[in-house]
Amino acid sequence: MTTMAARWRCCQSRRQQRLCVCLFAGDSMKIHNKMAFTTYDQDNDRKKVNCAKESHGGWWYNSCHHANLNGRYKEDGTEGTDGINWLEPTDISTSFFFTEMRIRPNP
């Protein structure tokens, strides 16, 4: 089992929940830093197409992603960038079958 951890928070924003990544898990979250959350009906990414529609789930897309924990569930190892993806340690087209995001309050 590989553990990939990043320290992150939602930045202060009047209209959008922007992601602020403090420590990068490899570099998979780096391109998502300071991006607004994109959904099917709120396209905040930098790509001409809506990345939430293309990748089947909301996320802090840039154009589109190196990490996406809200993609489609697929069998472990199934290829496709619309799955649960994390660029490192595999590649962007390999889908994970399980992910977990843990949130804890600041001390």
C-alpha positions, 0 to 999 in steps of 0.5 A: 500500500502506498501512502500519499499525503498532502497538507491542504485547506480551502483558501478564503474566497468570496465566491469559490472554494479554492484549494491551497496545498501546503505540502505536495504529495509527489507533485500530483497536487501541485497543479491544483494549487489555488484552483477553484472547485469545478462541478458539472454546472460551475466550470472554473477550470482553465480548459475549454471543456468542463473538466468535471464533465470530462472526468466525471466528478467535481475537483479543483481542476486546472486543465484538467488533473494530475490527481482526481479522487472524485472520478468514476469507480473502476476496477483496480488498474483499469485505464482511463483518466476519468477514474480515481487517478493520482499521477505518482506513483503510477501514471494518470491513466491508472485508476485506483479502486480505493481512496480516502481523504481525512480531514482534521482540525488545526491544533 
